[in-house]
Every structure is written in structure tokens, then in C-alpha cells.
């Protein structure tokens, strides 16, 4: 008896070399899927090669937020090249190069806009002050970063900081010796480890109090801070404690108790004694009397005979409390 072999539904009969042969449909489908996968991979590779070589070339770069640099300077520092393939452009690398190369760039965002554009959005540092050190001038930004170094001139548009000992040396890791360091684009530091912090707090307090026209800051002693207002009034702030409150009191005194031509010294005493104003060139004769802010009129500063405090300053004492 011949063996009986049942044909399966998924079998297919073919004649190979004159012999009857059965092929499984599953195997045929598997081969077909393999061919399709290979075809897809080939076409994908071809498409990728075409895209990298012929499509998505950089044709337009939009830059926003610039006031201190030109577009060309940004392109050169960031390594942005016209005609470069947009797919290959490394946006993170451009961002890092810009912030590490151009001092006035605080932050930057680079985005691709397919098919042919690049967007560069820049946030620039804002100048805060000019620090005098060893006969040179260093521009610091509001972030505390040094954005210009070793200038031979002072920018009169910025407050001048005196009495700040810039930390411009560091320890060489190999020799252990002190070596000169490049402070450009570094955060402001002083040999007195607290001075940089106090100085930045002082400028924050100046901005918060709303006092304007500060042309000089003397921080030789951080417990005896002095400011020069409008090139005519020396403001003696004292220590860094309650800076905003002190400056608010002083601002109110200047604006409401002194005339516009007053020259001399204003000193913050304490919360009880308030603010003292001393006219320039007034004779020192007797101990100063204490007058309330309500009784002190601006014209008294120049027209009333001078009086002297126990410490030798001439003027009138003003008790002033900021408006609540």
C-alpha cells in the first residue's frame, strides 16, 4: 500500500526538474518579506544619501537679539556656513561655541527650520559697572561676568568701582605656583572673598531702591561703603546690612529734603537717627541739633548757619523712613 500524504492548505505543488515538489506558502511569504525589507533599506539609504548631498542645504539664517555683534561675527564664532546641510548642523555645538567665544552673549538658542533655514536667538549681557584695578578697567555685566578686561580707559556711561582687589591669579596644578589668569568671561572675584558678593548685592539694592545717577562706588572697606551721586553728593552707606532700606531713605532725602543744587555728604546713621546731610564747605562750630524730616526744608541746607556733629561733620540730621 502506498503511503498517503495529505496536502496542507498552505502547501503549493511545483514541478522542479520534472519532479513534483511541494513548497510551503509560509516559506514563500518569509522570502517575500525579506526581499521587501532589503528593498526598503536600500531605498532609505539612497534617500538619506540624496538628502545629505542634495537636499536641505542651509540657505537662510535668522538672527535675533543682537545689538553688540554683527551677524557675520556670530556666524564666524558659531561656525555657521551657508550651503551646509541642515541635517548635519549641530545646534548644541553652535550654542556652546557662541557662549564660550563672545563675552557679551549670555545665552543662545539655535533651532532648525526645515527645509532650508536656521534660527539663532541671542540674549546679550547687560553692562553694570566699570571696575578699576591696577590702573586698568574691567567691565562687569549684571550677571557678574567680566565682559571686558584690561581696558586703558573708563567708560563714563558706567558707574566706576574703586577699592576692589580683583582676583587675577590662580594656582598652577602642575607646579603649585601662583600664575596670572585670564579673567575675561570669568565671574567677578576678589582677594577678599566677600567683596564680590557685597558689590553685586549693592547694585541690586541700587536698582531696587530706584536711586539714579550713581557715578562711583568706593568699596575699599566693605563695612564703610561710599557712593558718589551726580558728581556732587557723597553717600555714606556703611555696611552691607539693609542696603535697599538705607538707599531708599537716602533717595527720599535727596528728592524731598534737599534742593537740586545741594553739594556735600549724606550719611545713613541708623533706623532711629535716620539720615544726616552735611553741606560742602560749611564751617564746623557747634554740635548739630536734631531736626525731624518734616521740619527740615531744602533751603535750610544752604541758608541756615552750619552746625557740627560730634564726629566733625557739618549739616542737619534728617530722620527719614521710606513710605510703606
C-alpha positions in Angstrom: 0.0 0.0 0.0 1.3 3.4 -0.9 1.8 6.0 1.8 -0.8 8.6 1.7 0.4 12.2 2.3 -2.3 14.8 2.8 -1.7 18.1 1.2 -1.9 21.1 3.6 -3.9 24.1 2.6 -0.8 26.3 2.8 1.2 23.9 0.6 1.9 24.6 -3.1 2.8 22.0 -5.7 5.5 22.8 -8.2 7.4 20.7 -10.8 11.2 21.0 -10.4 13.4 19.1 -12.9 10.3 17.1 -13.9 9.6 16.1 -10.3 6.6 17.0 -8.4 7.6 19.1 -5.3 5.6 20.7 -2.6 6.5 24.2 -1.2 5.2 25.7 1.9 3.5 29.0 1.4 4.9 30.3 4.7 8.4 30.0 3.4 7.5 31.8 0.3 5.9 34.6 2.3 9.0 34.8 4.5 11.3 35.2 1.5 9.0 37.9 0.1 9.1 39.9 3.4 12.9 39.6 3.4 13.1 41.0 -0.1 10.8 43.8 0.9 12.9 44.7 3.9 16.0 44.8 1.9 14.3 47.0 -0.7 13.1 49.4 2.0 16.6 49.6 3.5 18.2 50.2 0.1 15.7 53.0 -0.8 16.1 54.5 2.7 19.8 54.6 2.3 19.5 56.1 -1.2 17.1 58.7 0.2 19.4 59.6 3.1 22.4 60.0 0.7 20.3 62.2 -1.5 19.2 64.3 1.5 22.7 64.7 2.8 24.2 65.6 -0.5 21.5 67.5 -2.4 18.5 68.4 -0.2 18.1 70.5 2.9 21.0 72.8 2.2 21.2 75.9 4.5 20.0 78.9 2.6 18.7 81.3 5.3 19.8 82.2 8.8 17.7 84.4 11.0 19.4 86.1 14.0 17.5 87.9 16.7 18.6 89.8 19.9 21.8 91.2 18.6 22.9 94.8 19.4 26.6 94.4 20.2 27.7 92.0 17.5 27.1 91.7 13.8 25.5 88.7 12.1 28.9 87.9 10.5 30.6 87.8 13.9 28.0 85.3 15.1 28.3 83.2 12.0 32.1 83.1 12.3 32.2 82.3 16.0 29.5 79.7 15.8 30.9 78.0 12.6 27.7 78.6 10.6 28.3 78.2 6.9 26.0 78.9 4.0 25.1 75.8 2.0 25.8 73.5 4.9 23.4 70.5 5.1 20.8 71.3 7.7 20.6 67.7 8.8 24.3 67.7 9.7 24.2 71.0 11.6 24.9 70.5 15.3 22.8 73.1 17.1 24.3 72.4 20.5 27.8 72.9 19.2 26.9 76.3 17.8 25.3 77.3 21.1 28.4 76.3 23.0 30.8 78.0 20.7 28.9 81.3 20.8 28.7 81.4 24.6 32.3 80.4 25.0 33.7 82.8 22.4 31.7 86.0 22.5 31.8 87.6 26.0 28.5 89.6 25.6 26.4 86.6 24.7 24.6 85.4 27.9 22.6 82.7 26.3 21.7 81.5 22.9 19.1 79.1 21.3 19.6 77.6 17.8 16.8 75.8 16.0 16.5 74.2 12.6 13.5 75.2 10.4 13.3 72.7 7.6 13.8 72.7 4.7 16.5 75.4 4.4 16.5 77.7 7.5 18.2 78.2 10.8 17.0 80.4 13.7 19.5 81.9 16.2 18.0 83.7 19.2 20.5 85.6 21.4 20.3 87.1 24.9 23.1 89.6 25.5 24.7 90.5 28.8 23.9 94.0 30.1 26.7 96.2 31.3 26.6 97.0 35.0 29.8 98.8 36.1 33.5 99.5 35.4 35.9 98.1 38.0 39.2 99.9 38.4 42.1 97.6 39.3 45.8 98.2 39.0 45.4 101.0 36.6 43.1 99.1 34.2 39.4 98.8 33.9 37.2 95.8 33.8 33.6 95.9 32.6 31.2 93.6 34.5 27.8 92.6 33.4 24.6 92.3 35.5 25.3 88.5 35.8 28.7 89.2 37.4 30.6 88.1 34.4 33.6 90.1 33.2 32.9 91.0 29.6 35.8 93.4 29.0 39.2 93.2 30.5 42.4 95.3 30.7 40.9 98.5 29.2 43.0 101.6 29.4 40.1 103.9 29.8 36.9 104.2 31.9 33.5 104.2 30.2 31.8 107.3 31.7 28.4 105.8 31.0 29.0 103.2 33.7 29.5 103.6 37.5 33.2 103.4 38.4 34.0 100.9 41.2 37.0 101.7 43.3 38.8 99.8 46.0 38.1 96.3 44.5 41.0 93.9 44.5 40.4 91.7 41.5 41.5 88.1 41.9 43.7 87.7 38.8 45.9 84.8 39.9 45.4 81.1 40.3 47.4 78.1 41.5 49.1 76.1 38.7 48.1 72.5 39.2 51.5 71.2 38.0 53.9 73.5 39.8 51.8 74.7 42.7 52.8 78.3 41.9 50.6 81.3 41.5 50.2 82.3 37.9 48.4 85.1 36.1 45.0 84.1 34.8 42.8 85.5 32.1 39.8 86.9 33.9 37.8 87.7 30.7 34.4 85.9 30.7 35.1 84.7 34.3 32.8 85.6 37.2 33.9 88.5 39.3 36.1 87.5 42.2 38.1 89.4 44.7 41.0 88.6 47.0 38.5 89.4 49.8 36.2 86.5 49.3 33.1 88.5 50.4 33.7 91.7 48.4 32.3 90.4 45.1 29.1 89.2 46.8 28.7 92.6 48.6 29.3 94.5 45.4 26.6 92.6 43.5 24.2 93.0 46.4 24.9 96.7 46.4 24.0 97.1 42.7 20.9 95.0 43.3 19.9 97.4 46.1 20.6 100.5 44.0 18.3 99.1 41.3 15.6 98.1 43.8 15.6 101.4 45.6 15.3 103.4 42.3 18.1 105.7 43.1 19.7 107.1 39.9 22.9 108.9 38.9 25.4 106.8 40.9 28.7 107.6 39.2 31.1 106.0 41.7 31.2 103.2 44.2 34.0 103.0 46.8 34.2 99.6 48.4 37.7 99.9 49.8 36.2 98.9 53.1 33.1 96.7 52.6 31.9 97.9 56.1 32.2 101.5 55.0 30.7 101.7 51.5 30.6 105.1 49.8 28.8 106.2 46.7 29.1 109.3 44.6 25.8 110.7 43.5 25.5 113.0 40.4 29.2 114.1 41.0 28.1 116.3 43.9 26.9 114.2 46.8 28.9 111.6 48.7 26.6 109.0 50.1 28.0 107.1 53.2 26.1 103.8 53.4 28.1 102.0 56.0 28.0 98.2 55.9 26.1 95.9 53.5 23.3 95.4 56.0 19.8 96.5 54.9 21.2 98.2 51.7 17.9 98.6 50.0 16.3 100.2 53.0 19.2 102.6 53.5 19.3 103.7 49.9 15.5 104.2 49.9 15.8 106.5 52.9 18.7 108.4 51.2 16.8 108.7 47.9 13.8 110.2 49.6 16.0 112.7 51.4 17.6 113.8 48.2 14.4 114.1 46.3 12.2 115.7 49.1 14.5 117.4 51.6 17.4 118.9 49.7 17.4 121.4 46.9 18.6 120.4 43.4 22.0 122.2 43.8 23.0 120.7 47.1 26.6 119.6 47.3 28.1 117.7 50.3 27.7 114.5 52.2 24.7 112.3 53.1 25.2 109.7 55.7 22.8 107.0 56.9 23.0 106.7 60.6 20.5 104.0 61.8 16.8 103.3 61.8 16.3 105.7 64.8 18.5 108.6 63.8 17.8 108.4 60.1 19.9 110.3 57.5 22.3 113.2 58.1 23.0 115.8 55.4 26.2 117.9 55.5 26.7 120.8 53.2 30.1 121.1 51.4 32.4 123.7 52.8 30.3 124.6 55.9 32.2 125.8 58.9 32.4 123.4 61.9 31.5 125.2 65.1 28.9 123.6 67.4 27.3 120.2 67.8 24.4 119.6 65.3 20.9 119.7 66.5 18.4 117.0 65.5 15.5 118.0 63.3 12.7 115.9 62.0 12.2 115.3 58.3 9.1 117.4 58.4 10.9 120.5 59.8 13.9 120.3 57.5 13.3 122.3 54.4 15.6 122.1 51.3 16.5 125.8 51.5 17.8 125.4 55.1 20.7 123.4 53.8 22.3 126.4 52.2 20.8 129.4 54.0 20.9 128.3 57.7 24.2 128.6 59.6 26.1 125.4 59.6 26.2 123.1 62.6 28.6 120.3 63.6 28.1 116.8 64.7 30.3 115.1 67.3 32.2 113.4 64.6 33.1 116.7 62.9 30.6 116.7 60.0 28.6 119.8 59.4 24.9 119.9 58.5 21.5 118.8 59.7 20.2 115.4 60.8 17.2 114.1 58.9 15.1 111.3 60.3 13.6 109.6 57.2 11.5 106.5 56.9 10.6 105.0 53.4 7.0 105.2 52.5 5.2 102.0 53.2 
